[in-house]
């Protein structure tokens, strides 16, 4: 029985890729140094999978930024502003598209489906000229082959690539991106031909957009694309991989009828209903790649249940046509549980990271082939039973409090317009008030202080002194820049979710459980294993310290319940909304304690609210109902004079704008500049927004420093669709990843732009 892995984490067990990327970007190492680290990581991944007995090992799933940008490079679809003149695309052009450079901004970045992973959005139009400009897929196949590992090269499918793109600036929004299919397929043919010549016998096309609600004309594009590729694919086994949800019935019919395709991969964890479609109809003689091992979470597989599912499928497709697989790429999980030496032993027994999931896939394949490892299956069953019965998982008081939430929608008693009036009397802010989103640069020294405190190398007194000094520095800088509503810079936090999870019950933490979010940005998601509560205040001390250092309003900074949920590895033994309500109650306690401590502005970030939106429209309303309700729970008990902010970033918000309004926050700051200000289009189309709003005026994920004039121009575009008295001026997101040499001039230009517009508005009266 064969086994397959959809994709594997590329960051490295200890973030080796991240450090190599950043060293290269900072000019401390060469392109060859970066390539060497990448080659070593690839080799170790391929050898590991080969040693574990995986038959279908992927190649070309490694990326220096993301797989969609890799496809943009492959197709030579470089926007003209980057000055690329043809030939093989090198790091300069590649990273300029991803990060921008001193003279031009980066391309838009958005979330990869409903994950916390991001991709760079291709910019296409009728004038885009495509050419075969990156031979990475073929080179990596040959690289693996030279190591004695025969791999399955993976490409983002041509239809999904176009559906994930957007019309380039200046191109009509109604432009059909699928009209470019005929222009990109010749390049796919070139790649396929080179892979065949290099000895490839299988090829995998990732077409994850098939899980979405697609019109018949879009489904026809899949038929058209693979019919066109059929003759080039002749002689190869071809796998179409889908993931993250059920494949709708019409899409399933289209998929299994595609010409030249010999295998179909399905997510049978998040797409369990697809099983019914397979049982109803599956093409004879084709391979089924059954994704029964979860590629998105870190819980050990229930091997007995998976084996039962596989045995049922074996009866439908035949023993020689069933392949055991992961539900999606393992990119979304941590790398190796073996690196976790400090994790509680009982909790550790419930988990499986990427390396362990590879073992699970192979164990299931062997069991199907009659070589069941009884000891491995018994240990797995014991761990499953331990988790079900462990007293640390359940807290009756928490469950009772969450159950009592039903029956109220937890809205504040006064409408937002009246609240804003009350808040303005207290805060006395100018028009176009300026603020930042929360974090300030995380310096090497700051990281050292936190690391040494955790390792008990410095005392609590020394730690408090060092963090207080850092807060004071950040406060003074903001006062010098004349920012209106301040933040303390979050020097005590390594990560906005991890920081809160460490102080909430029901959470566990890893030392090396890193997961790539985008580029070199890695996060260490907490593990929610049990009922959640707040034993003690979490931020009140530092917020009070910060407020004592200034007379200006100081924001209390919290992460909202939906974001904590979506950026954690969440328990899978109860519905997600139940866990979210528990987190909401914990954050509610914190909000009310901040208010009692004299904090008048409290920001509850919901950066990931849009990210968790289900991929199928039929499921959206239920999610948005409990997600928005969870946010309202957190602040329903505060006074009218306490201003509640929230923040959202790097997703498409236009389709959920009414749910955002329903959150009933006093002020929302929201990413806008990197997405080419498409957020503003929703207001141009007539949506009325009465609360405070701060669409970001510059992109913080690029080192580029925008000019005062550029920012003023952005603000003017906002003023064309938003009332002056509700508009705030702020960056797109937090400043943690930037350097002070970038932050200071950018914020100065931002404040200068706000002042310039205030003067112009005053003189126009």
Order of alpha helices (4+ residues) and beta strands (2+ residues): beta-alpha-alpha-beta-alpha-alpha-beta-beta-beta-alpha-beta-alpha-beta-alpha-beta-alpha-beta-alpha-beta-alpha-beta-alpha-beta-alpha-alpha-alpha-alpha-alpha-alpha-alpha-alpha-beta-beta-beta-beta-alpha-beta-alpha-beta-alpha-beta-alpha-beta-alpha-beta-alpha-beta-alpha-alpha
